C-alpha cells in the first residue's frame, strides 16, 4: 500500500489494457498499474483518510463493477474482443449517477465523473472474465496441437459461449439457494418476534391464557407466520429464507432477557406457545413496556384486552375537615380554601371509557387473579389497576393543592418504593369545576360597576381588574395585580375596599396597605381624593397606634358619600420597615385585606420583612407590583405563595417541579402548565396592550453611545489589569467579591473619574489597588493644585447631560435623572449648583415628609431637574411633570429601568416622553446594554440573575467582558490630540 501513492490525483486511461496512474500529493512519484493490479489498491484506499477524491471515485466505481460482475451482468462487446457490463437495470444506472454526484470533485462535473465511472465498470468487467478462461484462448499459428481432453470441446470456446456458461452456472446456484422464491425473488431472513394472546372459555374460567410466538419480516411486519410453521415447514409454506430461524432464535433470546418467562420457549425443540397461569399473566402485564423496548409487541384479542383504564379524580371529600388546628396563613373567611384537607385525589376506573360503579369497583378489588368477568365480558386487569382499585384514595389535598391540580390538569403521585414521584392527569370534580370556571372567567366576564362611594370613573380595564380582584378575594383567595406602572393599581385597590364594604364582605374590617416609605403620601392623597369618606391613617413614625380600629356596628350597610359612621375601620397605611419592627402589633388585628404594594420588596421569602408579612391575619391578600419577576422565578414563587399559600408548593418543590425545568428549557410543556397554574392569580396588563391606555402620548427611547476621555481609558485599563490578576489568583469565595468590585469600579469609571476616585467624597476606596498611584495623580491634576475638583471635561456623560438639561430648560420642560449611585448624584448635584440650575435630589435617606414635598414642588413646576437614586425613586412616585428621563448608568435588569421610566410615562402624562440611556462605547456598559436588549425580547420569561450571574463567568469570559475595545482607546487618543 505504501508503494503505490494514493494521496495525489489518479488518472484512468482506456486501452489494451486499461490502466490507472497513481501520484502522490506533491506530484513527484507516479505509478501506473493495469486495472487488474489496481483493484487491490483501490479496495484498500477506502480506509485511507487522506486519499485523493479521484482515487475515491475510482475506488467506488471498482466496487460497483465487482458487484455487477458477481451478478452476471456482463457480455462481450460487439467485436467480441472485450467484456463490458450489460443488462443493467434502472437501479444500476441510478447507482452510477449517485456515485458520480457524490464523488465529483474540484473542477470535475458530475457528468464527466459519470463517464469515468462507466469506463471503469467496463474495465473491471473486461478484467475479471479474462483472468478466468485464460487456458481456453485460441492457439496461435505455429503452436503445437494439444490433444483434446475427455469432456473438453474440440475447439476453444467463443466469448458468447463463455457468457452463456456463466449465466447457466449463476442460474443453477440461485436454484440451489433456499432464500429464493418464485420469479427469483429473495426471501426475507431478518425477522423479529411478537406474542399473540389466546384463550377459550374453559381456560378463562380457569384463569389461564396461551401465548403464541409469531415471526415477522423486519421490513414488512404484515408478513407474519407462527414460529411453529417456521420451524416445521419449508419456504414455500412460510415465505422466509433459510436463516430466518436463526434470527428468530436470537430475537427470542432478547425477548427472554426482557421477560424471563419466555426462557421456557428456548428449551423447546419447536418454540410454539406457552400456557400462563394467573401470576404469569400479571407478570406479562407488568413487562409489556420492557417487551416493547425490546421490539416485541403483545397482541391481545379484542374480546380479552386490558381495556380497564384509570385516571385521577379531584373533588371535595365527604366528611369533616382535618383536625389539628388551622394553618395561620390561610384566609379568615369561610370558603373551600380556608381549611385544610377538604379535597382528595382518588382513582377512578373505567371499562371502554365507562366509569365502573361502586359494586363493580368492589368486585374488581376482590378479584384474586388478573382475569375477571365484568359486564358479561372477560377482561385482563394489570397489577397497577388492581392496586388502584383496592386503594382508591391517592392523597388528601389542601384547597391550594386542589386548585393547582384543577388548573394544570396534572397532579404529582406519591413515590412508591424506589420509584421517583410521577405525575398523572386529573379529572376535576363538579364542585371544583365550577370554581375553576369562575377563576378563568374572572378577568374577562362582564365587569362590575364602580362602588357608590368611589369619587371617580374607572377605565374599562380598571373595572375588569376590580371584578377580577372581587371574584378572587370573594373566594378567600389572594391575587397579584402586576399591571405596568402608571395604570392605576392604587385606585383599583381603593375601589376593591369600597366594593367589599358595600357588599358586606369585609364586615367593616380594615384594609392594611404595606408600601415603601416614599409612597405613604401618595396612598393617603389617593384615598382622600377618590374615597373621601373612608378613614385613613398612617401607622408610621414614633406616634403610631391602632386605637379605635374596631369596625363600626352599622358598617355592613352601604354607606353614603358623607355618612362617616358607615365607612367601617377604613384603611391603614404602613411601611415595610415599620412592619418588620412592629409585627406583633399589626398581627394582633384581624384585617379584611392586606395589600403589599411594590411587592418585589418581599421577593426573598427568607427575610424578616417577608416573614412578618406572612404573620398578618386577613380574609384575603393582594400583591401589587409592576415587576413580578425581576431576576428569577423564585421571586414570583415568594409573592404568589404569600397571596395563595400552598399553590406552588414549598420553595424546594417549586424549584424541582417548575423553576429548574422552565429555566433550563428541558421541558417545553412545563412553561405552558405553569402559565395555566398562575394565570388566574396574576393579572398583567401593559401600556402597549390594545385598549389599555390609548390616550398615552408616544415614548421615544434613545441610546447615546459615548466615548471615554483619556483619563478614563487609563483608569479603566489599569483597573482591569490589576483586578484580573487578583481574580486569577483568588479562591472561589474571594473571587466572587473581586468580580463584583471589578464590575462596580468599571461602571463608576464610565460614569466619571471623580466618582471612582472618590474626589470630594472621602479617601480612595482602593488604597491597595495597583491603580491607586494613577488615581492619586489623576486626582491632583483634576484639582489643579487647589481644593476644588474640576468635573467638566472629564466625562462625555456629564457633557451630554449639560446639553440635555439646557434643551429641557429652553423648552420649559422637566427632566428626571436616574443613577444607581448616590455618590455620582452628589457630583451631578455639585455640578448643577455651579451652573445655577435649579434641582433637587431624592435618595434612600430622604425623610418621608421631605420626599412628599419634593414631589409636590416638582409637579408644580418649581424645580425642573429631579435627581433620583434608582432604588429610592424608581418605584411608586407620580412624576408626570417630566417629559425627559435620563438613565446616567445602566442597571442589570431592564424591568427596573422601565419602572423608573414609568415615573413619568404613566396615566396623566400629556406630553411625549423622551428616554435617554447613556452607554460608553467599547466598555462593559456596551456589552451589558446588549444583554439588556436580549432580556427585553424575553418579556415576562425567565430573566438571568444580573451581576450575580456574571460572577460565575470563567476568567477568559470575564476578561473578554471587561476588556476595553481598541476602538474606544483610539477614539480617546484622537480626542486628546484635538
Secondary structure, 3 states (H helix, E strand, C coil): CCCCCCCCCCEEECCCCCEEEEECCCCCCEEEEEHHHHHHHHHHHCCCCCCCHHHHHHHHHHHHHHHHHHCCCEEECCCCCCEEECCCCHHHHHHHHHHHHHHCCCCCCHHHHHHHHHHHHHHHHHHHHHHHCHHHCCCCCCCCCCCCCCCCCCCCCCHHHHHHHHHHHHHHHHHHCCCECHHHCECECCEEEEEEEECCHHHHHHCCEEEEEEEEECCCCCCEEEHHHHHHCCHHHHCECCCHHHHHHHHHHHHHHHCHHHHHHHCCCCCCEEEECHHHHHHHHHCHHHHHHCCCCEECCCCCCCCEEEEEEEEECCCCCCCCCCCCCCCCCCCCCCCCCCEEEEEEEEECCEECCHHHHHHHHHCCCCEEEECCEEEECCHHHHHHHHCCEEEEECHHHHHHHHHHCEEEECCCCCCCCEEEEEEECHHHHHHHHHHHHCCCCCCCCCCCCCCCCCCHHHHHHHHHHHHHHHCCCCEEECCCCCCCHHHHHHHHHHHHHHCCCCCCCCEEEEECHHHHHHHHHHHHHHCCCCCEEEECCCCCCCCCCCCCCCCCCCCCCCCHHHCCCCEEEEEHHHHHHCHHHHHCCCEEEEEEECHHHHCCCCCHHHHHHHHCCEEEEEEECCCCCCCCHHHHHHHHHHHCCCCCCCHHHHHHHHHHHHHHCCCHHHHHHHHHHHHCCEECCCCCCCCCCCCCCCEEEEEEEECCCHHHHHHHHHHHHHHHHHHHHCCHHHHHHHHHHHHHHHHHHHHCHHHHHCCCCCCCCCCCCCCHHHHHHHHHHHHCCCCCCCCCCCCHHHHHHHHHHHHHHHHCCCEEEEECCHHHHHHHHHHHHHHCCCEEEECCCCCHHHHHHHHHHHHCCCCCEEEEEHHHHCCCCCCCCCCEEEECCCCCCHHHHHHHHCCCCCCCCCCCEEEEEEEECCCHHHHHHHHHHHHHHHCCCCCCCCHHHHCCCCHHHHHHHHCCCHHHHHHHHHHHHC
